[in-house]
Amino acid sequence: MPVSILMKFIATIVFVTSFSFGFSQKTIHVFVALCDNKNQGIVPVSAKLGNGQDPYNNLYWGAMYGVKSFFKRSPEWQLMKTVKNPQAAILERCIFKHAKEDVWLIADAYDGKEIKKATWGFLRTTAGYNPFLVHVDRKEIKAGSHAQLIAYVGHDGLMDFSIDNYPKPKDNKKRDAIILACISKPYFKDAVKSIGAKPLLWTTGLMAPEAYTLKAAINGWISSESDEQIRQRAAEAYHKYQKCGVSAAKRLLVTGW
């Protein structure tokens, strides 16, 4: 075999092997239902933190432990782009890039009064119905149902309303799902089964769905840790900020069925 043909053959094998072992871009998409005293069945917080139409001060977005603020302060993540009102019901979208890995995080802040749309969007996307691209400096980032990990953060809206028909899987991809909301395992169990997702992390009781728990779980996911290791990371982070004890945090934060 001529040397030139042999080299092309080797290059092709290397490319295919690299792709097969996951050396491609990874994406995380996070749906955040902004805390809303007026429009959600929650124990009210301060008016400033609980204004579901003000992402900049909202408990789950712009406040100290909100998704935008917490990831923005982290040295592991860089905020690459912010988009105002990228679509109906979404007040702001932030696109983060991991400092060391080719991992991107797209976070959407949903108007608090649109929590049902945020919940439906999370389920529909995790079922495979919402693939789209976002652009950062001429680079295409695969978002929505292209993501391998999809998360929901906020009040458990299924306590207040029902969804008549949960989506069915559109494809055969089994996406990882994180649901940081109060008592999310019992309330979301049927929905997650319907969409064919893998419940990587969800909850058995009342919780503060702040970003430190999400970030800890994502760190483990990026490192390809086991589900139990990811749960342990999340529990330790929750205890660090809530001072509830790691054992109690592990009873709250669970993985799998």
N, C-alpha and C positions, 0 to 999 in steps of 0.2 A: 504494500500500500504506500503511495507517495506520502512524503512527510506532511505536505500541506493538507491533504485529505485527512490524515491521521490527527493532525492538530485540530481541525474543525470538528472531528468526531469527538475528541476528548473535551473540547469546549462545550459541545452540546450536552454531553453526559454530565459535566460539572454544573451547567445551568439547570438541567432537569432535576438533578439530585438536590441542589440548593433549594429549588422551589418546593420540592417534595418535603423537605425537612423544615419548611416554614420560615425561610430566611426572607420572607416577603413582609410587606407593611402590615402592621396590626392596628386595628382601630377599636376604640371604645366609644360608645354613644350613650350619653346620660340624659335622661328626661327628668327635669326638676320642676315639680309643681310648687310654685311659690307659696309660702305660708300666707294664709288669708283669714284674718279674724272674722270678716263679714260673710264670706262665701263658703267657708268650710266648717265642718262640725268638729272644731278643735277647742281645747282649753285656750282661751285667748292669751296672747302674749302682748307685749307693749304695742301701741299703735304704730310705731315706727317699724318694728320688726315684722308686724303682721299685716302690713299693707301689701296685698297681693298684686298691686299694679305698679309697685315701686321696686324693681329688682335691685337697685343700688344699695338699699338699706335692708333688704329682706333677710329674714333669719336663715333661709336656705340658699341664699345666693351672694349678696353683697356684704352681709355681716361677717364678723371675724371667722366663724366656722362654716360659712356658706361655701358652696362649691366653687364659685368664681374666686372669692377672696383666698380661700385656703390653698387651692392649687396655684394661684398666682404668686403666693408667698413662698411656695415650696421651691428649693433649689433644683429639685428633680424635674420640674416642669417649666416650660416657657410659654407664656401666652403669645401666640402668633398672630391672632386676628380676632376682632370683635365685630359682630354684625348686629345692627339694630333691626328688630322686626323682620327676620328673614322670611317669615310666613305668618299666616293668620294664627293668633293665639300665642305665638312665641315672641316675647318682648326682647330677648337678647340671645345671641349665640356666641359662645366662646370656643375657640379652637386652640388647643394646647399641643405642644410637641414635647415628648420625653427627652431629657437632656442627653441620654446615652444610647437609647434604643430607637429603632424606627417604629415608634408607637405613637399614635395620635389619639387625642381625646376630644370629642365634640360634645359640648354641654349646652343644652337648650333650657332656657328659663321660661316656663309657661306662666302666663297670667293666672293668678290664683283662682279667679272665677271660672277658668277653663280647665279645672282639674280633671274633669271627665275626658276632655280631649287629650290631655297629657297621658292619662291612663290608657285610653284607647290607642293613642299613638305608640306608646311603649309596647303594648301587646301586639299590635299589628306589625310593628317593625321587627319585633323578636320572632314573629311568625314568618318573616321573609317578604313582606309586601311593600317595603319602603326603601328600596336602594337608591341612593343618589350620591353625587359628588360635590365636594366643596373645594375651593381653590385657594391656595396660599402661595404667593410668590411664584405663580405659574406652575405650581405643583398640584396635581390632582390627589385629593384625599378621599378615600372611599368611606362614605358615611351611611347612616341609617342601617338598613338590613345587610349592608356589606360588612358591618362590624361583627367581630367575633364575640364581643362582650357588650351586653346592653343592660343598662341600669335604670332603675326608677328611684327617685329620692323625693320624699315629701309626706304629706298626710295620706293615710290609707283611705282613698276615696270610696273604695268598695264597702266601707262601713256605712256610707251615706247614700249611695246609689247602686243600682245594678246595671249590668250590661247583658242584654238579652241573649246575644249569640257571640261567643268568643271566636276569634279567628281560628282557622285551621292552617296547618303548615303549608306554605306555598312551595317549599322545596324540601330537600332531604338534609339540609344543614341543621345541626343541633347547636344552637347558640347558647352561650352561657348567660345566665340572668342573675342580677343582683336586685333585690327589692328591699330598700331601706325605708320602711314605713311601719307603723304600729301593727303588730299581730299579722304580718303580711303572709306568713305561711298558711294559716287557716283561710284567710280571705282570698288569697290569690291561687290557692292550690288547684282548683278546677281550671282556672284560666291558663296556668302554666302547663298543665297537662294537655289542654286543648291546643296550645300553640307549639307544643313539641320542644320546649326549651329545657335546658338543664338548670335546675335551681342551685346555683353556686353559693348564694348567701341570701337568707331571708330571716324573718324574726318570728318569735313565739309570743311576744308580749309588747308592752308599751316601750317606746324608745324615743331618743332624740336623734333624728336622721341627719346628723351633721356630717361634714365632709371628711373628718379624720378617719371614720370607719370605712368609708368608700375608698379613700386613698390607700389605706393599709391593705385592703383586699386586692386592689389593683396592683400594688407592689408585688404581692405574692403571685398574682396571675401572670404578670410580665415575666417573673422568674420561673414560670412553669412549675410552681409548687403544687402539691396535692391539694385536694379540696379541704382536707382537714387542716393542713398547714395554713391555708388561706383563712379558714375560720379562726384558727388560733391567733393569727396576726390581727384580724378584725376585732376579736374579743380583747386582746391586749390594748389595742388603741382605744376601744370604747371605755375600758376600765381607766386608762390613763387620764382621760378627760372627765369621765363621769364618777370616778372613785367608787365604783360599785362592786369591785372584786372581780378577778378574772373568771372565777367559777360561775358567778352570776351572769357575767357577760356571755359566757359560752352557753348557758342555758337560754339566753335571749337570742343569740346569733347562731343559726344552725345552717347546715348544708345538706343537700339531697332531700329525699322524701321522708 
